[in-house]
Amino acid sequence: MNTDRVRARRLAMQLRDLRTVACALPDALVLLDRDDRIRWCNPAAGSLLGVAWPRDRGVLVATRFGEGELGAWLRAGASDVDDIASPVAVGVRLQLSRIPYGDYRRLLIARDISRVTHLEQVRRDFVANVSHELRTPLTVIHGYLELLDPEDVPALAPVLNEMRAQSQRMRQIVEDLLELSRLEMQQHVAEERVEMARILESLVREAEALSQGRHRVVLRDELRADLLGSPKDLHSAFSNLVSNAVRYTPEGGSITIRWRGTPSGAEYSVADTGYGIPAEHLSRLTERFYRVSSSRSRATGGTGLGLSIVKHVLNLHDAQLRVESEAGKGSMFTCVFGKARLLQPDA
Ligand code: ADP
């Protein structure tokens, strides 16, 4: 009897400790029952979500947030969301997770990520501003270099040509950085018809022009469907993949551009028989300025930003980039689109 009482007291103490810890957490915790009704919440749930205990006990959590962004997310039933506005704290951005526990219960966790979001914004603005500020002086330098004729000063001809090539490289880097900034700031993409047959034809012409007869270019257009999105951005992404295939495939290799239907939607892919990429690099390829071989990238006119641009364009179109490659054998870059992005071609 005595030991029972000691055990009960110890359990009560542990429970009190757990609750004190939960109350001290800066993250909002909301315990939900199997019907998504609020069972308990900590004080941070009040300041971040406007939910209070015991006032809101038994209330359906989605109805608590009405028609707002948060209510819509809860009703959609997703498990995680990044960067959603707090319904009560002005200017506060939240990261939310819904974690199952026990028998069909759920724990809703909200974390204040305003500082991180702000730093992200500062970084984005900084890159965009620096690129913008560099654009004009570079255009002026490049313009003057174009005016100088190497034939007037033959001794300086090699220097002048190198200066021209380098200033053109800098201009391309700045243009790519500006393009990335624009894509990063964009929330939504144009919803226009992207005529695939026409784009594929122009991609083949681009590949042939870049290759100048050094590669075999094959087109496999196997799907009579168009895409819904931004024709300019998708063309730029597709063209980046084609240009990489040409640049990273030695003479005599082949490049296959393919558009095909799949059970879940459609895929655009570019396969080459080039240098390939060792497995350890694959996960980092879409990071800015990440290169497997810097010298090879520079020698072929790369800025190191192409695949970042591709990833951003695809994100805006709810699509994913899949990379398969084997060193020494070749690579295949595939853009995977869902059914919602497909349009039947115009009659
Ligand atoms: P870059 O301008 O350097 O080509 P990208 O962002 O387009 O920059 O590509 C990043 C890196 O990925 C390249 O530097 C190259 O090492 C590798 N890469 C991209 N495409 C291919 C390919 N088709 N074959 C082999 N390596 C590739």
Boltz pocket constraint, residues with backbone or C-beta under 6 A from the ligand:
constraints:
  - pocket:
      binder: B
      contacts: [[A, 240], [A, 241], [A, 244], [A, 245], [A, 248], [A, 272], [A, 274], [A, 275], [A, 276], [A, 277], [A, 285], [A, 287], [A, 290], [A, 291], [A, 292], [A, 293], [A, 297], [A, 298], [A, 301], [A, 302], [A, 303], [A, 304], [A, 305], [A, 306], [A, 307], [A, 308], [A, 331]]
      max_distance: 6.0
